[in-house]
Structures are given as structure tokens and as C-alpha cells.
Amino acid sequence: MHNKSELCKKIKSIYPDIGECGIDVNVDYDDSKKAWVVNLKKGSHELKTYLEPEDAEVCLEGKQCIGLGIQIAQLRSNIDQM
């Protein structure tokens, strides 16, 4: 399994404006949910989503990032609207 630093870098490579336009990203693995937790924070607003380890793995291996991309795009859109 890849680590949180690799997943965070991948998210930033897909969405380069995350981290640069007031949106912070943090990634951790939640053992109880057996999923990656992606937190986006903008000012005082914070949202999170869960990524299945399989979706993260195939993306980090360069195969496909559809699942990860859709979830992060929705999360980003929601936090931008706050």
C-alpha cells in the first residue's frame, strides 16, 4: 500500500490549485473505516471524503484516477461554495 504523502502529491498533481489558492489538503488512513480520508480546508470550512484503498492504488500506479478525481472534484466544488 502507498503512503499518505504519495496520495497527497497525486491529488495536488491532478488539482494543482489545491494548496495554492487557500485550499489545504490533508490525507490520512482511517483503520476503522479501512479507507483513506481526504480533508480539504478553506478558511474555517472543512470537508472530508473517504477513498477506497483500491481507487487510490490504481491511481497511484498510473492506471486510472477516475474514482479519486470525481470525489476530489466534488469535495473541492462543495468547499468552494461555502
MOPAC internal coordinates of N, CA, C and O (Angstrom, degrees):
PM7 1SCF
backbone

  N    0.0000 0     0.00 0     0.00 0    0    0    0
  C    1.4613 1     0.00 0     0.00 0    1    0    0
  C    1.5287 1   108.73 1     0.00 0    2    1    0
  O    1.2310 1   121.25 1   -39.36 1    3    2    1
  N    1.3150 1   115.21 1   140.64 1    3    2    1
  C    1.4591 1   121.34 1   177.26 1    5    3    2
  C    1.5204 1   109.96 1   -73.71 1    6    5    3
  O    1.2310 1   120.97 1   -10.90 1    7    6    5
  N    1.3372 1   115.76 1   169.10 1    7    6    5
  C    1.4674 1   118.71 1  -178.68 1    9    7    6
  C    1.5302 1   111.17 1  -104.36 1   10    9    7
  O    1.2310 1   121.62 1    -7.54 1   11   10    9
  N    1.3284 1   114.50 1   172.46 1   11   10    9
  C    1.4687 1   119.72 1  -175.05 1   13   11   10
  C    1.5209 1   112.82 1   -66.08 1   14   13   11
  O    1.2310 1   120.04 1   149.31 1   15   14   13
  N    1.3186 1   117.52 1   -30.69 1   15   14   13
  C    1.4608 1   120.48 1   178.71 1   17   15   14
  C    1.5308 1   110.51 1   -64.64 1   18   17   15
  O    1.2310 1   120.52 1   137.72 1   19   18   17
  N    1.3203 1   116.62 1   -42.28 1   19   18   17
  C    1.4659 1   120.57 1   178.85 1   21   19   18
  C    1.5315 1   111.15 1   -63.98 1   22   21   19
  O    1.2310 1   120.79 1   137.56 1   23   22   21
  N    1.3254 1   116.10 1   -42.44 1   23   22   21
  C    1.4609 1   119.96 1  -179.93 1   25   23   22
  C    1.5256 1   111.01 1   -66.71 1   26   25   23
  O    1.2310 1   120.39 1   138.98 1   27   26   25
  N    1.3041 1   116.85 1   -41.02 1   27   26   25
  C    1.4618 1   121.09 1   177.93 1   29   27   26
  C    1.5353 1   110.87 1   -61.86 1   30   29   27
  O    1.2310 1   120.32 1   136.01 1   31   30   29
  N    1.3257 1   116.99 1   -43.99 1   31   30   29
  C    1.4739 1   120.99 1   177.95 1   33   31   30
  C    1.5203 1   111.10 1   -62.36 1   34   33   31
  O    1.2310 1   120.30 1   141.24 1   35   34   33
  N    1.3469 1   117.03 1   -38.76 1   35   34   33
  C    1.4628 1   120.56 1   179.90 1   37   35   34
  C    1.5214 1   110.43 1   -65.25 1   38   37   35
  O    1.2310 1   120.31 1   136.32 1   39   38   37
  N    1.3250 1   117.02 1   -43.68 1   39   38   37
  C    1.4699 1   120.74 1   178.00 1   41   39   38
  C    1.5229 1   109.96 1   -59.66 1   42   41   39
  O    1.2310 1   120.55 1   136.11 1   43   42   41
  N    1.3208 1   116.55 1   -43.89 1   43   42   41
  C    1.4729 1   120.18 1   179.89 1   45   43   42
  C    1.5257 1   111.46 1   -67.62 1   46   45   43
  O    1.2310 1   119.84 1   150.70 1   47   46   45
  N    1.3348 1   117.91 1   -29.30 1   47   46   45
  C    1.4642 1   119.45 1   177.97 1   49   47   46
  C    1.5266 1   111.31 1   -73.23 1   50   49   47
  O    1.2310 1   120.42 1   147.31 1   51   50   49
  N    1.3326 1   116.80 1   -32.69 1   51   50   49
  C    1.4606 1   121.04 1   178.11 1   53   51   50
  C    1.5345 1   110.51 1   -76.91 1   54   53   51
  O    1.2310 1   120.76 1   141.15 1   55   54   53
  N    1.3345 1   116.15 1   -38.85 1   55   54   53
  C    1.4656 1   123.36 1  -179.74 1   57   55   54
  C    1.5245 1   108.67 1  -122.87 1   58   57   55
  O    1.2310 1   119.69 1  -100.68 1   59   58   57
  N    1.3355 1   118.20 1    79.32 1   59   58   57
  C    1.4694 1   120.67 1  -175.12 1   61   59   58
  C    1.5240 1   114.87 1   -62.61 1   62   61   59
  O    1.2310 1   119.74 1   160.30 1   63   62   61
  N    1.3277 1   118.11 1   -19.70 1   63   62   61
  C    1.4625 1   119.34 1   179.51 1   65   63   62
  C    1.5281 1   112.31 1   -78.80 1   66   65   63
  O    1.2310 1   119.79 1   166.37 1   67   66   65
  N    1.3291 1   118.00 1   -13.63 1   67   66   65
  C    1.4630 1   120.01 1   174.65 1   69   67   66
  C    1.5244 1   107.05 1   -71.42 1   70   69   67
  O    1.2310 1   121.03 1   -51.65 1   71   70   69
  N    1.3057 1   115.64 1   128.35 1   71   70   69
  C    1.4543 1   120.66 1  -177.33 1   73   71   70
  C    1.5164 1   112.89 1    94.84 1   74   73   71
  O    1.2310 1   120.46 1   162.44 1   75   74   73
  N    1.3350 1   116.72 1   -17.56 1   75   74   73
  C    1.4588 1   119.54 1  -178.30 1   77   75   74
  C    1.5137 1   113.26 1  -112.14 1   78   77   75
  O    1.2310 1   119.93 1   163.75 1   79   78   77
  N    1.3273 1   117.75 1   -16.25 1   79   78   77
  C    1.4699 1   118.49 1  -177.12 1   81   79   78
  C    1.5179 1   110.89 1  -121.66 1   82   81   79
  O    1.2310 1   120.81 1  -141.74 1   83   82   81
  N    1.3294 1   116.05 1    38.26 1   83   82   81
  C    1.4528 1   120.03 1   176.88 1   85   83   82
  C    1.5128 1   114.77 1    86.58 1   86   85   83
  O    1.2310 1   119.89 1  -174.21 1   87   86   85
  N    1.3314 1   117.82 1     5.79 1   87   86   85
  C    1.4621 1   120.99 1   177.37 1   89   87   86
  C    1.5176 1   107.83 1  -109.86 1   90   89   87
  O    1.2310 1   120.88 1   -63.19 1   91   90   89
  N    1.3335 1   115.92 1   116.81 1   91   90   89
  C    1.4579 1   121.31 1   178.55 1   93   91   90
  C    1.5180 1   109.50 1   -96.42 1   94   93   91
  O    1.2310 1   120.62 1   -34.20 1   95   94   93
  N    1.3227 1   116.41 1   145.80 1   95   94   93
  C    1.4562 1   121.71 1   178.90 1   97   95   94
  C    1.5235 1   109.27 1  -122.44 1   98   97   95
  O    1.2310 1   120.94 1   -40.17 1   99   98   97
  N    1.3200 1   115.81 1   139.83 1   99   98   97
  C    1.4539 1   121.92 1   176.17 1  101   99   98
  C    1.5263 1   107.17 1  -138.54 1  102  101   99
  O    1.2310 1   120.68 1   -41.73 1  103  102  101
  N    1.3262 1   116.31 1   138.27 1  103  102  101
  C    1.4592 1   121.82 1  -177.68 1  105  103  102
  C    1.5224 1   109.13 1  -127.16 1  106  105  103
  O    1.2310 1   120.74 1   -45.07 1  107  106  105
  N    1.3314 1   116.19 1   134.93 1  107  106  105
  C    1.4659 1   122.25 1   175.16 1  109  107  106
  C    1.5177 1   108.80 1  -145.34 1  110  109  107
  O    1.2310 1   121.13 1   -22.03 1  111  110  109
  N    1.3242 1   115.44 1   157.97 1  111  110  109
  C    1.4624 1   119.63 1   175.24 1  113  111  110
  C    1.5204 1   108.86 1   -97.52 1  114  113  111
  O    1.2310 1   120.40 1   -50.82 1  115  114  113
  N    1.3260 1   116.84 1   129.18 1  115  114  113
  C    1.4564 1   122.50 1   179.33 1  117  115  114
  C    1.5309 1   108.12 1   -99.29 1  118  117  115
  O    1.2310 1   120.57 1   -74.04 1  119  118  117
  N    1.3297 1   116.51 1   105.96 1  119  118  117
  C    1.4606 1   121.12 1  -177.99 1  121  119  118
  C    1.5202 1   112.27 1   -62.48 1  122  121  119
  O    1.2310 1   120.01 1   144.41 1  123  122  121
  N    1.3268 1   117.59 1   -35.59 1  123  122  121
  C    1.4600 1   119.83 1  -177.56 1  125  123  122
  C    1.5311 1   111.75 1   -69.29 1  126  125  123
  O    1.2310 1   120.17 1   146.50 1  127  126  125
  N    1.3293 1   117.29 1   -33.50 1  127  126  125
  C    1.4681 1   121.55 1   179.27 1  129  127  126
  C    1.5240 1   112.17 1   -94.91 1  130  129  127
  O    1.2310 1   120.89 1   169.14 1  131  130  129
  N    1.3294 1   115.90 1   -10.86 1  131  130  129
  C    1.4736 1   121.61 1  -177.55 1  133  131  130
  C    1.5360 1   110.51 1    54.37 1  134  133  131
  O    1.2310 1   121.43 1  -132.24 1  135  134  133
  N    1.3354 1   114.86 1    47.76 1  135  134  133
  C    1.4612 1   121.13 1  -178.23 1  137  135  134
  C    1.5262 1   109.79 1  -152.81 1  138  137  135
  O    1.2310 1   121.32 1   -22.73 1  139  138  137
  N    1.3273 1   115.07 1   157.27 1  139  138  137
  C    1.4627 1   120.73 1   173.08 1  141  139  138
  C    1.5183 1   108.50 1   -78.79 1  142  141  139
  O    1.2310 1   120.30 1   -40.87 1  143  142  141
  N    1.3224 1   117.04 1   139.13 1  143  142  141
  C    1.4569 1   123.15 1   176.12 1  145  143  142
  C    1.5241 1   107.35 1  -109.16 1  146  145  143
  O    1.2310 1   120.99 1   -56.81 1  147  146  145
  N    1.3192 1   115.71 1   123.19 1  147  146  145
  C    1.4629 1   121.19 1   177.44 1  149  147  146
  C    1.5211 1   107.20 1  -110.49 1  150  149  147
  O    1.2310 1   120.72 1   -60.48 1  151  150  149
  N    1.3280 1   116.22 1   119.52 1  151  150  149
  C    1.4631 1   122.75 1   177.82 1  153  151  150
  C    1.5189 1   109.31 1  -106.25 1  154  153  151
  O    1.2310 1   120.95 1   -51.20 1  155  154  153
  N    1.3152 1   115.78 1   128.80 1  155  154  153
  C    1.4639 1   120.81 1   171.35 1  157  155  154
  C    1.5125 1   106.96 1  -112.92 1  158  157  155
  O    1.2310 1   120.96 1   -44.09 1  159  158  157
  N    1.3217 1   115.76 1   135.91 1  159  158  157
  C    1.4602 1   120.77 1  -179.17 1  161  159  158
  C    1.5209 1   108.92 1  -131.66 1  162  161  159
  O    1.2310 1   121.56 1   -46.48 1  163  162  161
  N    1.3135 1   114.62 1   133.52 1  163  162  161
  C    1.4653 1   121.28 1   176.93 1  165  163  162
  C    1.5139 1   106.65 1  -137.19 1  166  165  163
  O    1.2310 1   120.72 1   -70.09 1  167  166  165
  N    1.3125 1   116.23 1   109.91 1  167  166  165
  C    1.4610 1   120.38 1  -175.63 1  169  167  166
  C    1.5181 1   109.52 1    63.23 1  170  169  167
  O    1.2310 1   120.48 1    54.02 1  171  170  169
  N    1.3259 1   116.68 1  -125.98 1  171  170  169
  C    1.4656 1   120.50 1  -179.44 1  173  171  170
  C    1.5324 1   112.04 1   -93.04 1  174  173  171
  O    1.2310 1   119.82 1  -179.55 1  175  174  173
  N    1.3202 1   117.94 1     0.45 1  175  174  173
  C    1.4594 1   122.06 1  -178.78 1  177  175  174
  C    1.5282 1   110.42 1   -95.97 1  178  177  175
  O    1.2310 1   121.39 1   -41.71 1  179  178  177
  N    1.3188 1   114.95 1   138.29 1  179  178  177
  C    1.4611 1   119.85 1   179.94 1  181  179  178
  C    1.5238 1   109.27 1  -141.88 1  182  181  179
  O    1.2310 1   121.03 1   -46.45 1  183  182  181
  N    1.3271 1   115.64 1   133.55 1  183  182  181
  C    1.4602 1   121.89 1   177.38 1  185  183  182
  C    1.5231 1   108.27 1  -130.59 1  186  185  183
  O    1.2310 1   121.16 1   -24.78 1  187  186  185
  N    1.3364 1   115.39 1   155.22 1  187  186  185
  C    1.4537 1   118.19 1   177.33 1  189  187  186
  C    1.5158 1   110.37 1  -139.39 1  190  189  187
  O    1.2310 1   121.66 1   -23.03 1  191  190  189
  N    1.3131 1   114.42 1   156.97 1  191  190  189
  C    1.4493 1   122.12 1   175.47 1  193  191  190
  C    1.5217 1   108.15 1  -139.42 1  194  193  191
  O    1.2310 1   121.18 1   -21.11 1  195  194  193
  N    1.3063 1   115.35 1   158.89 1  195  194  193
  C    1.4593 1   120.96 1   178.92 1  197  195  194
  C    1.5186 1   109.19 1  -109.78 1  198  197  195
  O    1.2310 1   120.94 1   -44.88 1  199  198  197
  N    1.3278 1   115.81 1   135.12 1  199  198  197
  C    1.4561 1   122.00 1   177.22 1  201  199  198
  C    1.5279 1   109.13 1  -112.99 1  202  201  199
  O    1.2310 1   120.97 1   -47.83 1  203  202  201
  N    1.2942 1   115.76 1   132.17 1  203  202  201
  C    1.4547 1   119.80 1   175.34 1  205  203  202
  C    1.5259 1   108.50 1   -65.41 1  206  205  203
  O    1.2310 1   119.85 1   -41.44 1  207  206  205
  N    1.3205 1   117.90 1   138.56 1  207  206  205
  C    1.4632 1   120.50 1   179.93 1  209  207  206
  C    1.5271 1   112.71 1   -54.70 1  210  209  207
  O    1.2310 1   120.33 1   144.72 1  211  210  209
  N    1.3279 1   116.98 1   -35.28 1  211  210  209
  C    1.4674 1   120.09 1   179.71 1  213  211  210
  C    1.5194 1   111.96 1   -64.17 1  214  213  211
  O    1.2310 1   120.25 1   139.66 1  215  214  213
  N    1.3446 1   117.13 1   -40.34 1  215  214  213
  C    1.4697 1   120.95 1   178.15 1  217  215  214
  C    1.5257 1   110.70 1   -64.09 1  218  217  215
  O    1.2310 1   120.78 1   137.71 1  219  218  217
  N    1.3240 1   116.12 1   -42.29 1  219  218  217
  C    1.4648 1   120.26 1   179.27 1  221  219  218
  C    1.5275 1   110.54 1   -65.62 1  222  221  219
  O    1.2310 1   120.19 1   137.24 1  223  222  221
  N    1.3215 1   117.24 1   -42.76 1  223  222  221
  C    1.4679 1   121.67 1  -178.05 1  225  223  222
  C    1.5231 1   112.06 1   -61.03 1  226  225  223
  O    1.2310 1   120.01 1   130.06 1  227  226  225
  N    1.3504 1   117.58 1   -49.94 1  227  226  225
  C    1.4676 1   119.16 1  -177.68 1  229  227  226
  C    1.5172 1   111.13 1   -64.65 1  230  229  227
  O    1.2310 1   120.50 1   147.29 1  231  230  229
  N    1.3192 1   116.65 1   -32.71 1  231  230  229
  C    1.4635 1   119.69 1   177.58 1  233  231  230
  C    1.5261 1   110.60 1   -68.94 1  234  233  231
  O    1.2310 1   120.61 1   133.47 1  235  234  233
  N    1.3206 1   116.45 1   -46.53 1  235  234  233
  C    1.4621 1   120.18 1  -178.63 1  237  235  234
  C    1.5253 1   112.13 1   -66.75 1  238  237  235
  O    1.2310 1   120.35 1   156.01 1  239  238  237
  N    1.3224 1   116.93 1   -23.99 1  239  238  237
  C    1.4658 1   120.91 1   176.78 1  241  239  238
  C    1.5240 1   112.12 1   -85.66 1  242  241  239
  O    1.2310 1   120.54 1  -178.01 1  243  242  241
  N    1.3351 1   116.58 1     1.99 1  243  242  241
  C    1.4581 1   121.22 1   175.74 1  245  243  242
  C    1.5157 1   114.40 1    79.56 1  246  245  243
  O    1.2310 1   119.76 1  -164.35 1  247  246  245
  N    1.3271 1   118.06 1    15.65 1  247  246  245
  C    1.4635 1   120.88 1  -177.58 1  249  247  246
  C    1.5215 1   111.72 1   -86.23 1  250  249  247
  O    1.2310 1   119.93 1   123.38 1  251  250  249
  N    1.3208 1   117.73 1   -56.62 1  251  250  249
  C    1.4727 1   121.25 1   176.09 1  253  251  250
  C    1.5157 1   109.50 1  -159.42 1  254  253  251
  O    1.2310 1   121.47 1   -36.05 1  255  254  253
  N    1.3282 1   114.80 1   143.95 1  255  254  253
  C    1.4617 1   120.04 1  -179.05 1  257  255  254
  C    1.5188 1   111.04 1  -122.68 1  258  257  255
  O    1.2310 1   120.47 1  -152.45 1  259  258  257
  N    1.3212 1   116.71 1    27.55 1  259  258  257
  C    1.4628 1   120.08 1  -176.82 1  261  259  258
  C    1.5244 1   111.53 1   -63.22 1  262  261  259
  O    1.2310 1   120.10 1   127.58 1  263  262  261
  N    1.3332 1   117.41 1   -52.42 1  263  262  261
  C    1.4650 1   120.63 1  -178.49 1  265  263  262
  C    1.5173 1   112.00 1   -59.40 1  266  265  263
  O    1.2310 1   120.85 1   131.25 1  267  266  265
  N    1.3159 1   115.99 1   -48.75 1  267  266  265
  C    1.4621 1   121.03 1   179.53 1  269  267  266
  C    1.5188 1   110.09 1   -63.13 1  270  269  267
  O    1.2310 1   120.30 1   134.13 1  271  270  269
  N    1.3182 1   117.03 1   -45.87 1  271  270  269
  C    1.4601 1   121.22 1  -177.81 1  273  271  270
  C    1.5122 1   113.46 1   -61.00 1  274  273  271
  O    1.2310 1   120.50 1   136.53 1  275  274  273
  N    1.3355 1   116.66 1   -43.47 1  275  274  273
  C    1.4611 1   120.59 1  -179.37 1  277  275  274
  C    1.5200 1   110.74 1   -65.06 1  278  277  275
  O    1.2310 1   120.37 1   134.78 1  279  278  277
  N    1.3281 1   116.89 1   -45.22 1  279  278  277
  C    1.4680 1   119.49 1  -178.31 1  281  279  278
  C    1.5205 1   111.99 1   -65.81 1  282  281  279
  O    1.2310 1   119.88 1   137.51 1  283  282  281
  N    1.3207 1   117.83 1   -42.49 1  283  282  281
  C    1.4694 1   120.51 1   179.91 1  285  283  282
  C    1.5298 1   110.47 1   -68.61 1  286  285  283
  O    1.2310 1   120.11 1   141.52 1  287  286  285
  N    1.3232 1   117.39 1   -38.48 1  287  286  285
  C    1.4657 1   120.44 1   178.70 1  289  287  286
  C    1.5303 1   110.64 1   -62.21 1  290  289  287
  O    1.2310 1   120.20 1   137.06 1  291  290  289
  N    1.3278 1   117.22 1   -42.94 1  291  290  289
  C    1.4592 1   120.81 1   179.18 1  293  291  290
  C    1.5229 1   110.75 1   -65.92 1  294  293  291
  O    1.2310 1   120.69 1   136.30 1  295  294  293
  N    1.3280 1   116.29 1   -43.70 1  295  294  293
  C    1.4552 1   120.90 1   179.22 1  297  295  294
  C    1.5270 1   110.54 1   -61.60 1  298  297  295
  O    1.2310 1   120.75 1   135.78 1  299  298  297
  N    1.3196 1   116.18 1   -44.22 1  299  298  297
  C    1.4654 1   121.51 1   179.62 1  301  299  298
  C    1.5245 1   110.94 1   -63.02 1  302  301  299
  O    1.2310 1   120.68 1   137.21 1  303  302  301
  N    1.3222 1   116.30 1   -42.79 1  303  302  301
  C    1.4561 1   120.72 1   178.50 1  305  303  302
  C    1.5305 1   111.08 1   -61.72 1  306  305  303
  O    1.2310 1   120.86 1   137.14 1  307  306  305
  N    1.3212 1   115.96 1   -42.86 1  307  306  305
  C    1.4701 1   120.22 1   179.50 1  309  307  306
  C    1.5201 1   111.72 1   -63.84 1  310  309  307
  O    1.2310 1   120.19 1   137.81 1  311  310  309
  N    1.3188 1   117.25 1   -42.19 1  311  310  309
  C    1.4673 1   119.19 1  -178.09 1  313  311  310
  C    1.5273 1   110.68 1   -72.82 1  314  313  311
  O    1.2310 1   119.83 1   148.75 1  315  314  313
  N    1.3246 1   117.93 1   -31.25 1  315  314  313
  C    1.4701 1   120.37 1   176.35 1  317  315  314
  C    1.5316 1   111.46 1   -65.48 1  318  317  315
  O    1.2310 1   120.27 1   150.16 1  319  318  317
  N    1.3295 1   117.09 1   -29.84 1  319  318  317
  C    1.4562 1   121.24 1  -177.98 1  321  319  318
  C    1.5177 1   113.34 1   -81.36 1  322  321  319
  O    1.2310 1   120.21 1   171.05 1  323  322  321
  N    1.3356 1   117.21 1    -8.95 1  323  322  321
  C    1.4645 1   120.59 1  -178.52 1  325  323  322
  C    1.5124 1   111.23 1   -78.40 1  326  325  323
  O    1.2310 1   120.10 1   180.00 1  327  326  325

